Amino acid sequence: MALALFLLISTHCFLYSSALKTNVPVDDFAGNHSMLVGRSQSAAGCWLPGLGVPGKDGVVPNEDLKRILKDGFKLFWGGSQACKDRNKNVTWCKAPRTDPLLGEQDQEWYAELVDYLKREFAQTDKSLPIVAAAYDRPILADAKSAQIMNLVCGFLRLNMSKRFVLFAGDQTAYDSYARHFPNITVVFHPLMKKFAQAMAARTNVEYVNRVTKLAVAQMVLDAGRDVIITDTDIAWLRDSSEVLHASGLDFAAQPDCPAINSGFVYYRNVPKTRELLHMTLSTWRESWFCGDNDQYVLTCGWMRAAIKGLSYKVLPKNSWAIKCQGVNCACTDSPHVREDTERKTGWSFGQQMFGIGDGYPYIYHTYGMSGPYMNELDTLAALDMVDVDYQTGQCKMGPKMNAVDTFAKSCSTGEGGIIHATCDTHPGGPSCHREPVLAASIIADLEARSTLTTFVPP
């Protein structure tokens, strides 16, 4: 995260990264008008074409980042007029505060929280980064819960259960996860919520659950571990932990518009990354800003850290894929879906990009957990990205189909094509959209079960 020193075991020692006694160097880039957006489909728009684009090394030119921090909203295109009107008087990426994240009066309880996490992490595999996700609803017979089950089973299939930690939002959620997922580490402490609320107040991020991902990253680093933060609406196809750990990078994040996505982020526990997180959690988001929440402040912190010499990469889309990137979502009758998709995106699978990964998918980020998630779950089921037998609750532990071969059939109306609820009919093209029938069948399976426990088959 953003602090310069590791948290020491003693409750009398102050952390730089946790809100402690060390201040951050003053930033040279005060920011100008506007704010940054974090989703590909954000109403606020994206940076101008060609601006802030990673080079062949996955690094955005510093001159671009300095220009963006200086001119802010002037460099955006697209987005709704309503958002443009709201954002034109907003200071974009306002200079971050430099005081500790927490006051001196908060050190004792925060040290108690970090000690709790250290004890819980003692049972995890320390050879690679912890993989952490946060969720705040109990497990029910619904599409969102079905994806949480899928996420857990994916980690079990990939032999990652000893490194995956699920952060529960409250005691009710914790009790539900501990009961339904006996093969993973689940954590909850009332002070976790207190810390997240403090960071939400510090950043003015509107929803506490949105700043929780950043708070979790801070807590894990303060507990002395590297961490990969994953959204719960990500399907893990393969484990990229070793790739990221061996890269020597301090920070890496999934790509998005305008730059990075907060849903998949790797933090190595080093001073530069802790400084990044401190600047992130010290950036103020105006309440009337039309755009993203946690992703905005993270992007601001990353840009400033990059200018200061952070070792990072924006991860390539062919390996760390986001919705409808590599997976075709437009109804088509073309017999060459994969080739058409590669022509539109400008990249192909199997081709290493940015000097990291092997060019094949590690994850697929659906988005959608803020909604019903029916269409997204339907897509995962259709494209063989479900690792659960929902009738029995058993995790599927066998090998999976080649994701690229499956992706190439998405939304094709031709022979062997795969139609799902995310398929979109475009003007002049064939019609193929359908209701989320696979997701509905999954929910019916869950409703028919006496228990929703998810487990590894004997």
C-alpha positions in Angstrom: 0.0 0.0 0.0 1.2 3.4 0.4 3.4 3.4 3.4 7.1 3.4 3.6 7.8 1.2 6.5 6.5 -2.2 7.5 4.2 -2.4 10.5 6.1 -3.8 13.4 4.6 -6.3 15.8 4.8 -3.9 18.8 1.7 -1.8 19.3 4.0 1.1 20.0 5.5 1.1 16.5 3.8 3.3 13.8 3.2 2.3 10.3 3.7 4.4 7.3 1.2 2.4 5.3 -1.4 2.0 7.9 -2.0 5.6 9.0 0.9 6.1 11.1 3.5 8.5 12.1 5.5 8.9 8.9 4.4 11.5 6.3 4.6 11.0 2.6 6.8 13.3 0.4 5.0 16.3 -1.0 3.8 15.6 -4.6 4.9 17.9 -7.4 1.7 17.4 -9.4 -1.3 19.1 -7.8 -3.9 18.0 -10.4 -6.3 20.1 -12.3 -10.0 19.9 -13.3 -12.0 16.7 -13.6 -11.7 13.2 -12.3 -10.8 9.8 -13.5 -13.2 7.1 -14.5 -12.7 3.4 -13.9 -15.0 1.3 -16.0 -14.9 0.6 -19.7 -18.6 1.6 -19.9 -18.3 4.6 -17.5 -20.5 7.6 -18.2 -17.6 9.9 -17.7 -15.6 8.7 -20.7 -12.0 7.8 -21.4 -8.7 9.5 -22.1 -8.2 10.9 -25.6 -7.2 8.2 -28.2 -3.5 7.5 -28.0 -3.1 9.2 -24.6 -1.9 7.1 -21.7 -1.5 3.9 -23.8 1.0 1.4 -22.4 4.1 0.8 -24.6 5.4 -2.6 -25.5 6.8 -2.9 -22.0 3.3 -2.3 -20.4 4.4 1.1 -19.0 2.6 4.3 -19.8 4.9 7.2 -20.7 5.5 9.5 -17.8 4.9 12.6 -19.9 1.4 11.3 -20.6 0.7 10.8 -16.9 2.1 14.3 -16.1 -0.1 15.8 -18.8 -3.2 14.0 -17.5 -2.5 15.1 -14.0 -2.1 18.7 -15.2 -5.0 19.0 -17.6 -7.4 16.3 -16.2 -10.9 16.4 -17.7 -9.8 18.4 -20.7 -8.2 15.2 -22.0 -11.3 13.0 -21.8 -13.6 12.0 -24.7 -16.9 10.3 -24.8 -19.2 10.0 -21.8 -22.6 11.6 -21.2 -23.2 15.3 -21.4 -24.7 15.2 -17.9 -21.4 13.8 -16.5 -19.4 16.3 -18.4 -21.4 19.1 -16.9 -21.0 17.7 -13.4 -17.3 17.1 -13.7 -16.1 20.3 -15.4 -15.6 22.0 -12.0 -14.2 19.1 -10.2 -10.5 19.0 -9.3 -9.3 15.8 -10.9 -6.8 13.8 -9.0 -6.5 16.4 -6.3 -3.1 16.4 -4.5 -3.2 13.7 -1.8 -2.9 14.3 1.9 0.5 13.5 3.4 -0.5 12.7 7.0 -0.7 9.1 8.3 -3.7 7.2 7.3 -4.7 6.8 10.9 -4.2 9.1 13.9 -2.1 8.3 16.9 -5.3 7.5 18.9 -6.0 4.7 16.3 -2.7 2.9 16.5 -3.6 0.4 19.3 -6.8 -0.9 17.7 -5.2 -1.1 14.3 -2.3 -3.0 15.6 -4.8 -5.4 17.2 -6.4 -5.9 13.8 -3.1 -6.6 12.1 -2.1 -9.1 14.8 -5.4 -10.9 14.2 -4.7 -11.1 10.5 -1.2 -12.4 11.1 -2.6 -15.2 13.2 -5.1 -16.1 10.5 -2.5 -15.9 7.7 -0.2 -18.2 9.6 -2.0 -21.2 8.1 -1.7 -20.0 4.5 0.9 -20.8 2.0 3.7 -18.2 2.2 5.5 -19.1 -1.0 3.4 -16.9 -3.2 1.1 -13.8 -2.7 -2.1 -14.1 -0.8 -5.1 -13.9 -3.1 -7.8 -11.8 -1.3 -11.4 -11.1 -2.1 -14.1 -9.2 -0.1 -17.8 -9.9 0.0 -20.5 -8.8 2.4 -23.6 -10.9 1.7 -24.5 -14.4 3.1 -24.7 -17.3 0.7 -28.2 -17.7 -0.7 -29.8 -19.4 -3.6 -29.1 -16.6 -6.1 -26.7 -15.8 -9.0 -24.3 -13.7 -6.9 -23.8 -16.5 -4.4 -23.5 -19.0 -7.2 -20.5 -16.9 -8.5 -18.9 -16.9 -5.0 -19.2 -20.7 -5.0 -17.6 -20.7 -8.5 -14.8 -18.4 -7.3 -14.0 -20.7 -4.4 -14.1 -23.9 -6.5 -11.9 -22.3 -9.0 -9.2 -21.7 -6.4 -9.6 -25.3 -5.2 -9.2 -26.6 -8.8 -6.1 -24.5 -9.2 -4.7 -25.8 -5.9 -4.8 -22.2 -4.5 -7.0 -22.8 -1.5 -4.1 -22.4 1.0 -3.4 -18.9 -0.4 -7.0 -17.6 -0.9 -8.5 -15.5 1.9 -12.1 -14.4 1.8 -12.7 -11.2 3.8 -16.3 -11.1 5.1 -18.1 -7.8 5.5 -19.8 -8.7 8.8 -20.3 -11.5 11.3 -23.4 -12.8 9.5 -21.4 -13.1 6.2 -18.5 -14.7 8.1 -20.7 -17.3 9.7 -22.2 -18.1 6.3 -18.8 -18.5 4.5 -17.3 -20.5 7.3 -20.2 -22.9 7.1 -20.4 -23.2 3.4 -16.7 -23.1 2.4 -14.8 -25.4 4.8 -11.7 -25.6 2.5 -10.6 -21.9 2.5 -9.6 -19.2 5.0 -12.3 -16.8 5.9 -11.6 -13.8 8.1 -13.7 -11.2 9.9 -13.0 -8.8 12.7 -15.2 -5.8 13.7 -12.1 -3.6 13.3 -11.9 -4.4 9.6 -15.1 -2.5 9.1 -13.9 0.3 11.3 -10.7 0.6 9.2 -12.7 0.5 5.9 -15.0 3.2 7.2 -12.0 5.4 8.2 -10.6 5.0 4.7 -14.0 5.8 3.1 -14.2 9.0 5.2 -10.6 9.9 4.3 -11.2 9.5 0.5 -14.9 10.5 0.5 -15.6 7.3 -1.6 -19.3 7.1 -1.4 -19.7 3.4 -0.7 -17.7 1.7 2.1 -17.8 -1.6 0.2 -16.1 0.0 -2.7 -13.1 1.2 -0.7 -12.9 -2.2 1.1 -10.7 -3.7 -1.6 -8.2 -0.9 -1.0 -8.5 -1.3 2.8 -7.9 -5.1 2.4 -4.8 -4.5 0.4 -3.5 -2.2 3.0 -4.2 -4.6 5.8 -2.5 -7.6 4.0 0.6 -5.5 3.3 0.7 -4.4 6.9 0.5 -8.0 8.0 3.7 -8.5 6.0 2.5 -10.3 2.9 2.3 -9.7 -0.9 -1.3 -9.7 -2.2 -3.4 -10.1 -5.3 -6.8 -8.4 -4.9 -9.5 -10.1 -7.0 -13.1 -9.0 -7.5 -15.6 -11.7 -6.9 -17.0 -11.4 -10.4 -13.8 -12.8 -11.9 -13.5 -16.3 -13.3 -10.0 -17.7 -12.6 -9.0 -20.0 -15.5 -5.4 -20.3 -14.6 -3.2 -19.1 -11.7 -0.9 -16.1 -12.6 0.5 -15.7 -9.1 3.9 -17.2 -10.0 4.1 -15.1 -13.2 3.5 -11.9 -11.2 5.7 -12.9 -8.3 8.6 -13.8 -10.6 8.3 -10.7 -12.7 10.1 -8.5 -10.1 7.3 -5.9 -10.5 6.1 -3.9 -7.5 2.6 -3.4 -8.9 0.4 -4.7 -11.7 -3.2 -4.1 -12.6 -5.8 -5.3 -15.1 -6.3 -2.8 -18.0 -9.4 -0.7 -18.4 -10.7 2.6 -19.6 -9.0 4.9 -19.0 -6.1 3.0 -17.6 -6.4 0.3 -14.9 -9.1 -1.7 -13.2 -9.2 -2.1 -9.4 -10.7 -5.6 -9.7 -7.4 -7.4 -10.3 -4.3 -5.8 -8.7 -1.0 -7.2 -7.6 0.9 -5.5 -4.8 4.4 -6.5 -3.7 5.1 -5.5 -0.1 7.7 -2.9 -0.8 8.0 0.9 0.0 7.1 2.1 -3.5 3.8 0.1 -3.4 3.0 1.2 0.1 3.6 4.8 -1.0 1.2 4.2 -3.9 -1.5 2.9 -1.6 -1.0 5.8 0.8 -1.5 8.3 -2.0 -4.5 6.3 -3.1 -6.1 6.3 0.3 -5.3 10.0 0.7 -6.9 11.2 -2.5 -10.2 13.1 -2.1 -13.2 12.2 -4.4 -15.7 15.0 -4.7 -19.2 13.8 -3.8 -20.7 15.3 -6.9 -18.2 13.6 -9.2 -19.8 11.5 -12.0 -17.6 8.4 -12.3 -16.0 5.6 -10.4 -15.2 5.2 -6.7 -12.3 3.1 -5.6 -11.0 2.8 -9.1 -10.7 6.6 -9.4 -8.5 7.1 -6.3 -6.4 4.0 -7.2 -5.7 5.4 -10.6 -4.7 8.7 -9.1 -2.3 7.0 -6.7 -0.9 4.8 -9.4 -0.2 7.7 -11.7 1.7 9.6 -9.1 3.6 6.5 -8.0 4.5 5.7 -11.6 6.0 9.2 -12.1 8.1 8.7 -8.9 9.6 5.5 -10.3 7.2 2.6 -9.4 8.1 -0.7 -11.1 4.8 -1.7 -12.7 3.0 -3.0 -15.7 -0.6 -2.5 -17.0 -1.4 -6.2 -17.7 -2.2 -7.2 -21.3 -5.8 -7.9 -22.2 -5.2 -11.2 -23.9 -4.1 -12.8 -20.6 -6.0 -10.7 -18.0 -9.3 -10.2 -19.9 -12.2 -7.9 -19.2 -15.8 -8.3 -20.3 -16.1 -8.7 -24.1 -12.4 -8.4 -24.7 -11.3 -11.6 -26.4 -14.7 -13.1 -25.7 -16.9 -12.0 -28.6 -20.2 -10.4 -27.3 -21.7 -9.3 -30.6 -24.0 -11.7 -32.5 -22.3 -12.9 -35.6 -22.7 -15.4 -38.4 -19.1 -15.1 -39.4 -17.2 -18.5 -39.5 -14.1 -16.7 -38.4 -15.0 -15.3 -35.0 -11.6 -15.5 -33.5 -9.9 -13.8 -36.4 -12.6 -11.1 -36.5 -12.1 -10.5 -32.8 -8.4 -10.3 -33.1 -8.7 -7.8 -36.0 -11.0 -5.6 -34.0 -8.9 -5.6 -30.8 -5.5 -5.4 -32.5 -4.1 -8.3 -30.5 -4.3 -12.1 -30.5 -4.1 -15.0 -28.1 -0.9 -16.9 -27.8 1.2 -13.8 -28.4 3.0 -12.6 -25.3 2.4 -8.9 -24.7 4.2 -6.4 -22.5 6.8 -9.0 -21.6 4.6 -10.8 -19.1 2.4 -13.9 -19.3 2.1 -16.3 -22.2 -0.7 -14.6 -24.2 -3.4 -17.0 -23.1 -6.2 -16.1 -20.5 -5.5 -16.4 -16.8 -8.8 -14.7 -15.8 -12.0 -13.3 -17.3 -13.6 -10.3 -15.5 -17.4 -10.3 -16.2 -18.3 -7.2 -14.1 -21.9 -7.1 -12.9 -21.8 -8.0 -9.1 -23.6 -4.7 -8.4 -26.6 -6.0 -10.3 -28.5 -9.3 -10.3 -25.6 -11.1 -12.1 -27.9 -13.4 -14.0 -26.6 -12.6 -17.5 -23.0 -12.8 -16.3 -23.5 -16.2 -14.6 -25.2 -17.5 -17.7 -22.2 -16.5 -19.8 -19.8 -18.2 -17.5 -21.9 -21.4 -17.6 -22.1 -21.3 -21.4 -18.4 -20.8 -21.9 -17.2 -23.5 -19.5 -16.0 -21.1 -16.8 -18.0 -22.7 -14.0 -16.2 -24.9 -11.6 -19.2 -26.1 -9.5 -21.7 -28.9 -9.8 -24.6 -26.8 -8.5 -26.9 -29.8 -8.0 -24.5 -31.4 -5.5 -22.3 -28.6 -4.3 -19.1 -30.5 -5.4 -16.3 -28.6 -7.0 -15.2 -29.8 -10.4 -11.6 -30.7 -10.1 -10.8 -32.1 -13.6 -9.1 -30.3 -16.5 -11.0 -27.6 -18.4 -11.4 -27.0 -22.1 -9.0 -24.6 -23.8 -10.5 -21.2 -23.0 -9.4 -19.7 -26.4 -11.2 -22.4 -28.3 -14.4 -21.8 -26.3 -14.1 -18.0 -26.5 -13.9 -18.3 -30.3 -17.4 -19.7 -30.4 -19.1 -17.0 -28.3 -22.2 -15.4 -29.8 -21.7 -17.2 -33.1 -24.9 -18.3 -34.8 -23.0 -20.8 -37.0 -22.4 -24.5 -36.4 -20.9 -25.1 -32.9 -21.5 -21.5 -31.8 -22.3 -20.7 -28.2 -25.1 -18.4 -27.4 -25.5 -16.8 -23.9 -27.3 -13.9 -22.2 -24.5 -11.4 -22.8 -24.7 -11.8 -26.6 -25.8 -8.5 -28.1 -27.6 -7.9 -31.4 -26.0 -5.1 -33.4 -27.8 -3.2 -36.1 -27.4 -5.0 -39.4 -26.2 -8.1 -37.8 -27.8 -11.4 -36.9 -30.0 -11.7 -33.8 -29.0 -14.1 -31.1 -29.7 -12.7 -27.7 -31.5 -15.0 -25.3 -32.6 -15.0 -21.7 -30.3 -16.4 -19.0 -31.7 -19.9 -19.1 -28.5 -21.6 -17.8 -28.3 -19.2 -14.9 -32.0 -19.8 -14.1 -31.3 -23.6 -14.1 -28.4 -23.0 -11.7 -30.6 -21.1 -9.3 -33.2 -23.8 -9.5 -30.5 -26.4 -8.5 -29.5 -24.2 -5.6 -33.1 -23.8 -4.4 -33.6 -27.6 -4.5 -30.7 -28.3 -2.2 -31.0 -28.7 1.5 -27.6 -27.1 2.1 -25.5 -24.7 0.0 -22.2 -26.0 1.3 -19.5 -26.1 -1.5 -16.8 -28.7 -1.1 -14.1 -30.9 -2.7 -15.4 -34.3 -3.8 -13.9 -37.2 -1.9 
